[in-house]
Amino acid sequence: MDKEIFNIENIFYDQTSTTQDEAFKSIGQFVAEKGYSNSADDFYKGLKAREVESTTGFKDGIAIPHSNDDSVIKPGLFLIKFSNGIEWNALDKKPIKVAFVLSIPKNGSTEHLKLLSKIARKLMDDEFRTSILENDDKNILSDAIDQI
């Protein structure tokens, strides 16, 4: 995985969010703090707008929210682990425990659609999915994401 898109510092443990809205605000703040967006609020709004189109919640407690709003400075991949299960309207109706978040610049959506597809395919791998869901060690999580 390209270190400009993902590195170990792009892993965040959200211990406070209990709703999807709180999770999106927390994600927006984290993405902005890491320098991938110039506005936490705009990134948050972009996540919400994308979610209105269709759910980004897949199955087994995993979601792939993303935004390509105007605040996005550069492409990024972030792994967010939630202490609380987040109701997300996921395809299997189960709460979300892990989110793979993408920041997608307006001019880079083709490349990120490819990355989104790679993540979705990798999530079909039981070993990968279990590793992401069950580990909290940043090094193990980072190594797993580097396999995408």
C-alpha positions in Angstrom: 0.0 0.0 0.0 1.3 3.5 -0.9 2.4 5.1 2.3 0.9 8.5 1.1 -2.5 6.8 1.0 -2.2 4.7 4.1 0.2 4.4 7.0 0.0 3.2 10.6 -0.9 6.7 11.7 -4.2 6.4 9.7 -5.5 4.0 12.3 -7.9 5.5 14.9 -9.7 4.0 17.9 -13.0 5.7 18.4 -14.0 5.1 21.9 -16.8 7.6 22.3 -19.1 7.5 19.2 -22.4 5.7 19.7 -24.3 6.8 16.6 -23.4 7.0 12.9 -23.6 10.8 13.0 -21.1 10.9 15.9 -18.9 8.5 14.1 -19.0 10.6 10.9 -18.1 13.8 13.0 -15.2 11.9 14.7 -14.0 10.6 11.3 -14.2 14.0 9.8 -12.1 15.4 12.6 -9.5 12.6 12.3 -9.2 12.9 8.5 -8.7 16.7 8.8 -6.2 16.4 11.6 -4.1 14.0 9.4 -4.1 16.6 6.6 -6.2 14.8 4.0 -9.1 17.3 4.3 -9.1 21.0 4.9 -12.4 21.0 6.7 -13.6 18.4 9.3 -17.1 19.7 8.9 -17.2 19.5 5.1 -15.7 15.9 5.1 -18.4 15.0 7.7 -21.1 16.4 5.4 -19.6 14.5 2.4 -19.8 11.2 4.4 -23.4 11.9 5.2 -24.3 12.9 1.6 -22.7 9.7 0.3 -24.6 7.6 2.9 -27.9 9.0 1.6 -27.2 7.5 -1.8 -26.9 4.0 -0.3 -25.5 2.4 2.8 -21.7 1.9 3.0 -22.3 -0.7 5.8 -21.5 -4.2 4.5 -21.7 -7.2 6.7 -19.9 -8.7 9.7 -19.6 -5.3 11.4 -17.6 -3.6 8.6 -18.4 -0.4 6.6 -16.5 1.5 3.9 -17.7 5.1 4.1 -16.1 7.6 1.8 -16.3 11.2 0.6 -15.1 13.1 -2.4 -16.2 16.5 -1.2 -14.3 19.7 -2.1 -12.4 19.6 1.2 -10.4 16.6 0.3 -6.8 17.5 -0.3 -5.3 14.1 -1.1 -6.3 10.5 -1.4 -6.3 8.5 1.9 -7.3 5.3 3.5 -8.1 5.2 7.2 -9.0 2.3 9.5 -11.4 3.3 12.3 -12.2 0.8 15.1 -15.2 1.6 17.2 -15.5 0.6 20.9 -19.3 0.7 20.6 -21.2 -1.0 17.8 -22.6 1.7 15.5 -26.1 1.3 14.0 -25.4 1.9 10.3 -28.2 0.4 8.3 -25.7 -2.2 7.1 -26.7 -4.9 4.6 -26.9 -7.5 7.3 -28.4 -5.1 9.8 -25.6 -5.7 12.3 -23.8 -2.8 14.1 -20.5 -1.6 12.6 -17.3 -2.2 14.6 -14.7 -1.3 11.9 -14.8 1.3 9.1 -12.4 1.6 6.2 -12.7 5.3 5.3 -11.6 6.7 2.0 -10.8 10.4 1.2 -11.2 10.8 -2.5 -10.1 14.0 -4.3 -12.4 15.2 -7.1 -9.7 14.4 -9.7 -8.8 10.9 -8.3 -12.1 9.1 -8.2 -11.1 6.4 -10.7 -8.1 5.3 -8.7 -10.1 5.2 -5.5 -13.0 3.3 -7.0 -10.3 0.7 -7.8 -9.1 0.8 -4.2 -12.7 0.5 -2.9 -13.1 -2.6 -5.1 -9.9 -4.1 -3.8 -11.0 -3.5 -0.2 -14.4 -5.1 -0.9 -12.7 -8.1 -2.5 -10.2 -8.5 0.4 -13.1 -8.4 2.9 -14.3 -11.7 1.3 -11.2 -13.3 2.7 -12.2 -14.8 6.1 -8.7 -14.6 7.5 -8.2 -10.9 6.6 -11.7 -10.0 7.9 -11.1 -11.8 11.2 -7.7 -10.2 11.6 -9.1 -6.7 11.1 -12.1 -7.3 13.4 -10.2 -9.1 16.3 -6.9 -7.3 16.5 -6.3 -3.9 18.1 -2.5 -3.9 17.6 -1.7 -1.1 15.1 1.2 -3.1 13.7 -0.9 -6.2 12.9 -3.7 -4.0 11.5 -1.2 -2.0 9.4 0.4 -5.2 8.0 -3.1 -6.6 7.1 -4.0 -3.4 5.3 -0.7 -3.4 3.4 -1.9 -6.7 1.8 -4.7 -4.9 0.0 
